[in-house]
Each structure stands twice: as C-alpha cells, then as structure tokens.
Amino acid sequence: MSAAAPTYVLSRWLFLRLLGLVYLVAFASLAVQIVGLVGAHGLLPAAQFLQWARSIYGPDVHQMLPTIFWFGASDAALRGVAWAGAGLSLLVILDVAPLVTLAVLWVLYLSLTIAGQDFLGFQWDALLLEAGLLAVLWAPGNWLPLATRRMPSPLVRWVLVLLVVKLLFLSGITKLLSGDPTWRHATALEYHFFTQPLPTWLGWYAAKLPDGVLRAMTAGSVAVEVIAPWLLLAPARLRRVRLAGASALVLLQLGIAATGNYGFFNLLAVVLLVPALDDATLSRWLPVRIAAPERESEARRFVIAFVAPALLGLSFLSFAREIAYTVPRGRAVGYFPRWAGQALGVVAPFRAVNGYGLFRVMTTERPELVIEGSNDDEHWSEYVFRYKPGPLDRRPSFVAPHQPRLDWQMWFAALDPRGSAGWLSTLLDRLRAGTPEVLALLGRNPFPDAPPRYVRVVGYEYRFSTAEERRRTGAWWAREALGPLFAP
C-alpha cells in the first residue's frame, strides 16, 4: 500500500456529481406535485401560509422563514422554482460551475421546504439541506468540466464524514435508547415490513421469513448502524477498514430500498459515504484524472476555517440533543444546556443542522385512511391513491427515488387523524369540489364526470395477506374496517 498522503480530488468530484443527481431527483419529484400540495388550490396553500405567518410574526418573519417565495408564491412560481432546481442540478452533474450552482440549489430547496410545510418536513429533506450547505464549502471554483482546480479542503471533508457518522449512528443508537420493546427484543422487523409507509412487493416476501431470521436481521441492522459508521473514521492507511464500513452501510441501504420506498433517502445516504473514500480507493473503479496542483486561496481558507468548525460544533450539539430527547421520559433532557438549545435555535430557520433517527419507535399496527365519495349517502365509491395501500389485490410497487408526498402524509395521518385534521379537511373539500390539481395527486377518481355530493373517511386496519390467502385470492393485503372517522 502506498505511503503517500491520501488525496480526495476524485472523491470530491464523484461526491458532487452524485449530489447533483440527488438534487435532480428531489426537484423533479417535487415539480410534478408541488401545485397540488401547496399551490393556490392545493392542500396547504403556500401563499396563505406566508400571509398568516406575516400577520403573526411581523417584521421578523423573513428571518424565521427564509424563502424566496416572499416575492410571490403563485402556482407558476412554485412550479418554476422546482423545475429550475432540476435544470441547475444537471449543471452540477456535468461539472459546470459547481460552487455557484450548488449555492443556488441550496437556496431554492430551502425555499421549497419552507413553502411545502408538512409535506417537506421529512428527515431526508433536512439531510439534503445539511449536506448541500457543506457541499458549497467543499465545491471547487472551476467553471468548466475537468478544468484544473484547487485541492479540496480536508476540514470540510471531515465535517462531511462526521455528518454521515451522525446520521447513521443516531439511526441505530436512538433505537436502543428509546426503550421500544421491539428493538430491545429484536422483533422490530416482524412488524416493519408491513407497517412502513410504502412497502414494496419484496417487503411482502421479506415479512414471510422465519421469525428467527427476522430477529437476526433486526439485530444485524442495528449493529451495522451503531458500529459501521465509526469505521469510516479509520486512519487513511487503513483503507480496507474504511471500505468495509462503507460496504456494510451500502448493503444496509440497499436492503432498506429493496423492501420500502423512502424517496431519495437511501441514495443520499450512500452518496454521503463517498467523502470517506480516498482517490486511491475510488480509482480502482473510476479511472478519471483531475488535476488539483494548488491549495485553496487564502480567502477561501479563511471562510472555511470560520464556517466549518462552527457547523461542526452545532452538529455536535444537534447530536447531543437527539440523544437527550430520545431517552425514555426525557431523563437526559435536563442535562442538555439551555445555551445549546438557544444556539441551535439561531440556525434552525436554515434547517442545515439537524438530528436524525428513523423508526426509533416501531409501529406494530397499520391503520389506513380510505376516502370514499357518494351522491346519495348510501352507495360509496373509494378514491384510490397512486401508491399507498388501497385495493387489496394491487401489488406494492417500487416508486423511489420519487416520493409521492401525499401518500406519505396519509400514513402519518392514519396514525394521528386529529393532528392532521386541518389538511385532511381541505383534501375532502377539494375532492368534493373536483379540484384538478389535487385529483392529479391521486390514482383513480371514481367520479370522473362530476364530483360527488358527499365524501367521508373510513378507517381500516391493514396487514399483509398470508401466503395461503394470496394463493387463494391473489390479494397482497387483508383489512378490517374500523368505522367512519370523518362523517360525510
């Protein structure tokens, strides 16, 4: 193995190209649904939200909600920003002006997450903003592809590596600290495959594995999340240790993506592993040569020397806060200092320093909300969503990295109908009015000629069908009615 100091020029080049791909997916996925979600006739109109926020918070509102949609949140503006982001993402993929383009992409995506409200409040939206801001610091200042550029900052690289360590270690350790019995007794995967928001058809088969196998998989996945991220911090001479840690984490993300649809999360988690691998490791599979003979300019190094440590310190505070608030009954909350919470509050509007921890408490049942319409209050027809469970004989599909955000929110709404009553009521109003922008978010409209006179929400308990039920009926799901939740 070479004793020369490791370089990360190729690593940075690959990371930024792949991050551009993630941005492309994120923006394009939003562009085709943003108007139905938060447009003028959408479920949570962005213009009304911003107007309400201004009336509540006054002149400070622009600092609390930094978004370009203060200049206008029309349907054309929402759609235009999303498609502009997709177009600029292509420039990053092509290695054209990555520094400037990444900065603009970060501003556009931040603006959309604020305008998107509940529909853009997922952990991977926050992760993309956190990674995107660090990418701006790490990006070279070249304007043309493969041009000579300066060496990447080792400090920013370490902050990026520590971000993926924080992300994945928190995902594992919060499961152990939460006190949830399914994680403590390694039974979580006995429920996960059918209770997760949007399973795939491979998830149906995974749920049929023997209990012993599922328990071993549960313990193994948590072990990978807790142990493997730290291998990324191994000294440069231990390349194989870093590669082993990255490989284990990639395999975990592939397993998650095979059995469930999590938007661009799995892709972004894999992309964030790239800065942990040096050029000597990557060049075995990617024969690209990029010249970087000089260090960053003094001005750039000065900015990085100030901003990167500040972001690293805040990231550590977010890590500590996540641990404190995960311990059952908040026993550790009192040990999280007030000044730390205030420091995180200062940067909170920019959503660039976050805590993580998916499925720290496993759901063991799957309630579903089914929306029905009728013209006589006696005969009811079901609205069918594009991807969430509905018809029992419809095979669960692969939809990631696209994220159908209404389908996802319906999963949360089923867990807490009262907490989602505001936009759910608007959804019912829009369906009764036959609003095209909202109907476009759904799959089958049972009233294509005219909207129904009545709509209602009925609760069901869903589960995967058994192997015998599927052989006999062809159904992938079975369900039991819980009764109406919203009266007609």
C-alpha positions as CSV (number, residue, x, y, z in Angstrom):
1,M,0.0,0.0,0.0
2,S,1.4,3.4,-0.9
3,A,2.8,5.6,1.9
4,A,1.9,8.8,0.1
5,A,-0.6,11.1,1.7
6,P,-4.1,10.3,0.5
7,T,-5.8,12.7,-1.8
8,Y,-9.6,13.4,-2.2
9,V,-9.8,15.2,-5.6
10,L,-11.6,12.3,-7.3
11,S,-13.6,11.7,-4.2
12,R,-14.9,15.3,-4.2
13,W,-15.6,15.2,-8.0
14,L,-17.7,12.0,-7.6
15,F,-19.5,13.2,-4.5
16,L,-20.6,16.4,-6.1
17,R,-21.8,14.7,-9.3
18,L,-23.8,12.2,-7.3
19,L,-25.2,15.0,-5.0
20,G,-26.3,16.8,-8.2
21,L,-28.2,13.6,-9.1
22,V,-29.9,13.6,-5.7
23,Y,-30.9,17.3,-6.2
24,L,-32.3,16.4,-9.7
25,V,-34.5,13.7,-8.2
26,A,-35.6,15.8,-5.4
27,F,-36.6,18.8,-7.5
28,A,-38.1,16.8,-10.4
29,S,-40.2,14.8,-7.9
30,L,-41.5,18.0,-6.3
31,A,-42.2,19.7,-9.6
32,V,-44.9,17.3,-10.6
33,Q,-46.8,17.5,-7.4
34,I,-46.0,20.9,-5.7
35,V,-49.0,22.7,-7.1
36,G,-51.4,20.1,-5.8
37,L,-49.7,20.1,-2.4
38,V,-49.2,23.9,-1.7
39,G,-50.5,25.7,-4.8
40,A,-53.3,28.2,-4.7
41,H,-55.9,25.3,-4.9
42,G,-53.7,22.8,-3.1
43,L,-53.9,21.2,0.4
44,L,-51.8,23.8,2.3
45,P,-51.6,26.9,0.0
46,A,-48.1,28.4,0.5
47,A,-49.3,32.0,-0.2
48,Q,-51.9,31.7,2.6
49,F,-49.4,30.2,4.9
50,L,-46.9,33.0,4.3
51,Q,-49.6,35.7,4.7
52,W,-50.6,34.1,8.0
53,A,-47.0,33.9,9.2
54,R,-46.5,37.6,8.4
55,S,-49.6,38.6,10.4
56,I,-48.4,36.6,13.4
57,Y,-44.6,37.3,13.5
58,G,-44.5,40.7,11.8
59,P,-41.1,42.1,10.5
60,D,-39.1,39.1,12.0
61,V,-40.9,36.6,9.8
62,H,-38.3,36.8,7.0
63,Q,-35.6,35.7,9.4
64,M,-37.8,32.9,10.7
65,L,-38.9,31.7,7.3
66,P,-36.1,32.5,4.8
67,T,-37.7,31.7,1.4
68,I,-37.7,33.4,-2.0
69,F,-41.5,32.9,-2.1
70,W,-41.9,36.1,-0.2
71,F,-41.6,37.6,-3.6
72,G,-44.6,35.6,-4.7
73,A,-45.9,32.0,-4.2
74,S,-48.1,31.6,-7.3
75,D,-48.5,28.2,-8.9
76,A,-46.2,29.3,-11.7
77,A,-43.5,30.4,-9.1
78,L,-43.7,27.1,-7.2
79,R,-43.5,25.0,-10.3
80,G,-40.9,27.3,-11.9
81,V,-38.5,27.1,-8.9
82,A,-38.8,23.3,-8.8
83,W,-38.1,22.9,-12.5
84,A,-35.3,25.5,-12.2
85,G,-33.7,23.4,-9.5
86,A,-33.9,20.3,-11.7
87,G,-32.2,22.2,-14.5
88,L,-29.4,23.5,-12.3
89,S,-28.9,20.1,-10.9
90,L,-27.9,19.0,-14.4
91,L,-25.1,21.6,-14.4
92,V,-23.7,20.1,-11.2
93,I,-23.8,16.6,-12.7
94,L,-22.0,18.0,-15.8
95,D,-19.4,19.7,-13.5
96,V,-20.3,23.2,-14.7
97,A,-19.7,26.0,-12.2
98,P,-20.4,23.7,-9.2
99,L,-19.7,26.2,-6.5
100,V,-22.2,28.8,-7.7
101,T,-24.7,26.2,-8.8
102,L,-24.7,24.4,-5.5
103,A,-25.2,27.6,-3.6
104,V,-28.3,28.5,-5.7
105,L,-29.7,24.9,-5.4
106,W,-29.4,25.2,-1.6
107,V,-31.4,28.4,-1.6
108,L,-34.0,27.0,-3.9
109,Y,-34.5,23.8,-1.9
110,L,-34.6,25.7,1.4
111,S,-37.3,27.9,-0.1
112,L,-39.4,24.9,-1.2
113,T,-39.1,23.2,2.2
114,I,-40.5,26.2,3.9
115,A,-43.3,26.7,1.4
116,G,-44.0,23.0,1.5
117,Q,-44.7,23.0,5.2
118,D,-45.8,19.5,6.4
119,F,-45.2,17.9,3.0
120,L,-41.5,18.8,3.0
121,G,-40.7,18.1,6.7
122,F,-39.0,14.7,6.2
123,Q,-35.6,13.8,7.6
124,W,-34.1,13.5,4.1
125,D,-35.2,17.0,3.2
126,A,-33.3,18.2,6.2
127,L,-30.4,15.9,5.4
128,L,-30.2,17.3,1.8
129,L,-30.0,20.8,3.1
130,E,-27.3,19.9,5.7
131,A,-25.2,18.1,3.1
132,G,-25.9,20.7,0.4
133,L,-24.5,23.5,2.6
134,L,-21.3,21.6,3.3
135,A,-21.1,20.8,-0.4
136,V,-21.0,24.5,-1.2
137,L,-18.0,24.8,1.1
138,W,-16.3,21.8,-0.5
139,A,-17.0,22.6,-4.1
140,P,-14.2,23.9,-6.4
141,G,-14.4,27.2,-8.1
142,N,-14.0,25.9,-11.7
143,W,-16.4,27.0,-14.4
144,L,-15.8,24.2,-16.9
145,P,-15.7,20.4,-16.6
146,L,-12.4,18.7,-15.8
147,A,-10.6,22.1,-15.6
148,T,-7.6,22.4,-13.3
149,R,-8.8,23.2,-9.8
150,R,-7.5,23.6,-6.3
151,M,-7.1,20.9,-3.7
152,P,-10.3,20.1,-1.6
153,S,-10.4,21.3,2.0
154,P,-9.6,18.4,4.4
155,L,-11.5,20.2,7.1
156,V,-14.8,20.3,5.2
157,R,-14.2,16.6,4.1
158,W,-14.1,15.6,7.8
159,V,-17.2,17.5,8.6
160,L,-19.0,15.7,5.8
161,V,-17.7,12.3,7.0
162,L,-18.9,13.2,10.5
163,L,-22.3,14.1,9.1
164,V,-22.8,10.6,7.8
165,V,-21.5,9.1,11.0
166,K,-24.0,11.3,12.9
167,L,-26.8,10.3,10.5
168,L,-26.3,6.5,10.7
169,F,-25.1,6.1,14.2
170,L,-28.1,8.1,15.5
171,S,-30.4,5.9,13.5
172,G,-29.1,2.9,15.4
173,I,-28.4,4.3,18.9
174,T,-31.8,6.0,19.2
175,K,-33.4,2.7,18.6
176,L,-31.6,1.2,21.6
177,L,-32.1,4.2,23.8
178,S,-35.8,4.7,23.1
179,G,-36.8,1.8,25.2
180,D,-39.0,0.4,22.5
181,P,-39.6,-3.3,23.2
182,T,-39.5,-4.3,19.6
183,W,-35.9,-3.1,19.2
184,R,-34.9,-4.4,22.7
185,H,-36.2,-7.9,21.9
186,A,-35.1,-7.8,18.2
187,T,-38.7,-8.3,16.9
188,A,-39.0,-4.9,15.0
189,L,-38.7,-6.5,11.6
190,E,-41.6,-8.8,12.4
191,Y,-43.7,-5.6,12.1
192,H,-41.7,-3.2,10.0
193,F,-42.2,-4.6,6.5
194,F,-46.0,-4.2,6.5
195,T,-46.3,-1.2,8.8
196,Q,-43.8,1.1,7.0
197,P,-45.3,3.9,4.9
198,L,-44.9,2.5,1.4
199,P,-43.7,-1.2,1.3
200,T,-42.5,-2.8,-2.0
201,W,-43.6,-6.3,-3.1
202,L,-40.2,-7.6,-1.9
203,G,-41.3,-6.4,1.5
204,W,-44.2,-8.8,1.4
205,Y,-41.8,-11.7,0.8
206,A,-39.4,-10.4,3.5
207,A,-42.2,-10.4,6.0
208,K,-42.7,-14.2,5.4
209,L,-39.2,-15.1,6.5
210,P,-38.9,-17.2,9.7
211,D,-39.1,-15.3,13.0
212,G,-35.5,-16.3,13.8
213,V,-34.2,-14.9,10.6
214,L,-36.1,-11.7,11.1
215,R,-34.7,-11.3,14.6
216,A,-31.2,-11.9,13.3
217,M,-31.8,-9.3,10.6
218,T,-33.1,-6.8,13.2
219,A,-30.0,-7.3,15.4
220,G,-27.7,-7.1,12.4
221,S,-29.1,-3.9,11.0
222,V,-28.8,-2.1,14.3
223,A,-25.3,-3.4,14.8
224,V,-24.3,-2.1,11.4
225,E,-25.8,1.3,12.1
226,V,-24.1,1.5,15.5
227,I,-20.7,0.1,14.6
228,A,-20.0,0.6,10.9
229,P,-20.1,4.4,10.8
230,W,-17.1,4.6,13.1
231,L,-15.0,2.5,10.7
232,L,-15.2,5.5,8.3
233,L,-13.0,7.4,10.7
234,A,-10.2,4.9,10.5
235,P,-6.7,6.3,9.6
236,A,-6.0,6.7,5.9
237,R,-3.5,3.8,5.9
238,L,-6.4,1.5,6.9
239,R,-8.3,1.9,3.6
240,R,-9.7,-1.5,3.9
241,V,-11.3,-0.7,7.2
242,R,-13.0,2.4,5.8
243,L,-14.1,0.4,2.7
244,A,-15.5,-2.4,4.9
245,G,-17.6,0.1,6.9
246,A,-18.8,1.8,3.7
247,S,-19.7,-1.5,2.1
248,A,-21.7,-2.7,5.2
249,L,-23.6,0.6,5.2
250,V,-24.3,0.4,1.4
251,L,-25.6,-3.1,1.8
252,L,-27.9,-1.9,4.6
253,Q,-29.3,0.9,2.4
254,L,-29.8,-1.5,-0.5
255,G,-31.8,-3.8,1.8
256,I,-33.9,-0.9,3.0
257,A,-34.5,0.3,-0.5
258,A,-35.5,-3.2,-1.7
259,T,-38.3,-3.5,0.8
260,G,-39.6,0.0,1.2
261,N,-39.8,3.3,-0.6
262,Y,-38.0,6.2,1.1
263,G,-37.7,8.8,-1.6
264,F,-34.2,9.8,-2.2
265,F,-33.0,9.0,1.3
266,N,-31.2,5.7,0.5
267,L,-29.4,7.3,-2.5
268,L,-28.4,10.3,-0.4
269,A,-27.1,8.2,2.4
270,V,-24.9,6.2,0.0
271,V,-23.6,9.4,-1.6
272,L,-22.6,10.8,1.7
273,L,-20.2,7.8,2.1
274,V,-18.1,8.9,-0.8
275,P,-16.0,11.6,1.1
276,A,-14.8,8.8,3.4
277,L,-13.0,7.1,0.5
278,D,-9.8,8.5,-0.9
279,D,-8.7,8.7,-4.6
280,A,-6.6,5.5,-4.4
281,T,-9.7,3.5,-3.4
282,L,-12.0,5.1,-5.9
283,S,-9.6,5.0,-8.8
284,R,-9.9,1.2,-8.9
285,W,-13.4,1.5,-10.3
286,L,-13.4,5.1,-11.7
287,P,-10.4,5.9,-14.0
288,V,-10.8,9.7,-14.1
289,R,-7.8,12.0,-13.7
290,I,-8.4,15.5,-12.4
291,A,-5.6,18.0,-11.8
292,A,-5.5,19.9,-8.5
293,P,-2.0,21.2,-8.0
294,E,-2.6,24.1,-5.6
295,R,-4.2,24.8,-2.3
296,E,-7.4,26.8,-1.9
297,S,-6.9,30.6,-1.9
298,E,-6.3,32.3,1.3
299,A,-9.7,34.0,1.3
300,R,-11.4,30.6,0.8
301,R,-9.4,29.0,3.5
302,F,-10.3,31.9,5.9
303,V,-14.0,31.4,5.2
304,I,-13.8,27.6,5.7
305,A,-11.7,28.0,8.9
306,F,-14.5,30.0,10.4
307,V,-17.7,28.3,9.0
308,A,-16.7,24.7,9.0
309,P,-15.8,24.5,12.8
310,A,-19.0,26.4,13.6
311,L,-21.1,23.9,11.6
312,L,-19.2,21.0,13.2
313,G,-19.9,22.4,16.7
314,L,-23.6,22.9,16.0
315,S,-23.8,19.4,14.5
316,F,-22.3,18.0,17.7
317,L,-25.0,19.9,19.7
318,S,-27.7,18.5,17.5
319,F,-26.3,15.0,18.1
320,A,-26.4,15.5,21.8
321,R,-29.9,16.9,21.7
322,E,-31.2,14.0,19.8
323,I,-29.7,11.6,22.3
324,A,-31.2,13.6,25.2
325,Y,-34.7,13.7,23.8
326,T,-34.7,10.0,22.9
327,V,-34.1,8.6,26.4
328,P,-37.5,7.4,27.8
329,R,-39.4,10.1,29.8
330,G,-36.7,12.6,28.8
331,R,-34.5,11.8,31.7
332,A,-31.5,13.3,29.9
333,V,-33.2,16.4,28.8
334,G,-32.2,18.2,31.9
335,Y,-28.6,17.7,31.0
336,F,-28.9,19.4,27.7
337,P,-27.9,23.0,28.5
338,R,-30.2,25.9,27.6
339,W,-27.5,27.8,25.8
340,A,-27.0,24.9,23.5
341,G,-30.7,24.9,22.6
342,Q,-30.5,28.6,22.0
343,A,-27.5,28.2,19.7
344,L,-29.4,25.6,17.6
345,G,-32.4,27.9,17.6
346,V,-30.4,30.7,15.9
347,V,-29.6,28.5,12.9
348,A,-32.9,26.5,13.0
349,P,-34.6,28.6,10.2
350,F,-31.9,27.4,7.7
351,R,-32.6,23.7,8.5
352,A,-28.9,23.0,7.9
353,V,-28.0,21.4,11.3
354,N,-30.3,18.6,12.3
355,G,-30.7,15.5,14.4
356,Y,-31.8,12.1,12.9
357,G,-33.2,8.8,13.9
358,L,-35.7,6.9,11.7
359,F,-38.0,4.4,13.3
360,R,-36.7,4.7,16.8
361,V,-40.1,3.5,17.9
362,M,-41.6,0.8,15.7
363,T,-45.3,0.8,14.8
364,T,-46.8,-2.6,15.3
365,E,-50.2,-2.0,13.6
366,R,-51.1,-0.4,10.3
367,P,-54.2,1.9,10.3
368,E,-55.2,3.2,6.9
369,L,-57.5,6.1,6.0
370,V,-59.7,5.3,3.0
371,I,-61.6,8.2,1.4
372,E,-64.9,7.5,-0.2
373,G,-67.5,9.5,-2.1
374,S,-71.2,9.2,-2.7
375,N,-74.1,11.0,-4.4
376,D,-76.8,9.5,-2.2
377,D,-75.1,8.9,1.2
378,E,-75.8,5.2,0.7
379,H,-73.6,3.8,-2.1
380,W,-69.9,4.7,-1.6
381,S,-67.0,4.5,-4.0
382,E,-63.4,4.5,-2.9
383,Y,-60.7,7.0,-4.1
384,V,-57.6,5.1,-5.0
385,F,-54.2,6.7,-4.2
386,R,-51.3,6.1,-6.6
387,Y,-49.0,4.1,-4.3
388,K,-50.3,3.7,-0.7
389,P,-52.2,0.6,0.2
390,G,-55.7,0.6,-1.1
391,P,-57.1,-2.2,-3.3
392,L,-56.2,-5.5,-1.7
393,D,-55.1,-7.2,-4.9
394,R,-52.8,-4.4,-6.0
395,R,-49.2,-5.4,-5.7
396,P,-47.0,-2.9,-3.7
397,S,-44.8,-1.1,-6.1
398,F,-41.3,0.4,-6.4
399,V,-41.6,4.2,-6.7
400,A,-38.4,5.5,-5.0
401,P,-36.4,7.7,-5.5
402,H,-39.6,9.7,-6.4
403,Q,-41.6,10.5,-3.2
404,P,-45.3,10.8,-3.5
405,R,-45.7,13.1,-0.6
406,L,-49.5,13.0,-0.2
407,D,-49.3,9.2,0.0
408,W,-46.6,9.5,2.7
409,Q,-48.6,12.1,4.7
410,M,-51.6,9.8,4.6
411,W,-49.5,7.3,6.6
412,F,-48.9,9.8,9.3
413,A,-52.5,11.0,9.2
414,A,-53.7,7.4,9.9
415,L,-51.5,7.3,13.0
416,D,-52.8,10.7,14.2
417,P,-56.0,11.8,12.4
418,R,-56.7,14.7,14.8
419,G,-53.2,16.1,14.3
420,S,-53.7,16.1,10.5
421,A,-57.4,17.2,10.6
422,G,-56.6,20.6,9.0
423,W,-55.2,19.5,5.7
424,L,-57.3,16.3,5.7
425,S,-60.5,18.5,5.8
426,T,-59.1,20.6,2.9
427,L,-58.4,17.4,1.0
428,L,-62.1,16.3,1.4
429,D,-63.2,19.8,0.3
430,R,-61.0,19.7,-2.7
431,L,-62.3,16.2,-3.7
432,R,-65.9,17.4,-3.3
433,A,-65.1,20.4,-5.5
434,G,-63.3,18.2,-8.1
435,T,-60.2,20.3,-7.9
436,P,-57.9,19.1,-10.8
437,E,-54.6,19.9,-9.0
438,V,-55.5,17.7,-6.1
439,L,-57.1,14.9,-8.1
440,A,-53.8,14.7,-10.1
441,L,-52.1,13.6,-6.9
442,L,-54.4,10.5,-6.6
443,G,-54.7,7.5,-8.8
444,R,-58.2,6.5,-9.7
445,N,-61.1,9.0,-9.4
446,P,-64.4,7.1,-9.1
447,F,-66.3,10.3,-10.1
448,P,-64.7,11.3,-13.5
449,D,-67.8,13.1,-14.8
450,A,-68.7,15.2,-11.8
451,P,-67.6,15.4,-8.2
452,P,-69.7,13.6,-5.5
453,R,-72.1,15.3,-3.2
454,Y,-70.6,13.6,-0.1
455,V,-67.2,12.5,0.9
456,R,-66.1,10.7,4.1
457,V,-63.0,9.0,5.7
458,V,-63.2,5.4,6.8
459,G,-60.6,3.8,9.0
460,Y,-59.2,0.3,8.3
461,E,-56.6,-2.0,9.9
462,Y,-54.3,-3.3,7.1
463,R,-51.9,-6.2,7.2
464,F,-50.0,-8.2,4.6
465,S,-52.0,-11.2,3.4
466,T,-50.8,-14.7,4.4
467,A,-49.2,-16.9,1.8
468,E,-52.4,-19.1,1.8
469,E,-54.6,-16.0,1.4
470,R,-52.6,-14.8,-1.5
471,R,-52.7,-18.3,-3.2
472,R,-56.4,-18.4,-2.8
473,T,-57.5,-14.8,-3.6
474,G,-54.4,-13.1,-5.2
475,A,-54.6,-10.4,-2.5
476,W,-51.4,-8.8,-1.2
477,W,-53.3,-7.2,1.7
478,A,-56.0,-8.0,4.1
479,R,-58.0,-5.4,6.0
480,E,-60.6,-5.0,8.7
481,A,-63.0,-2.0,8.9
482,L,-62.7,0.3,12.0
483,G,-65.6,2.6,11.0
484,P,-66.0,6.2,9.7
485,L,-63.5,8.7,11.1
486,F,-64.9,11.8,9.3
487,A,-68.6,12.0,8.9
488,P,-70.0,12.7,5.4
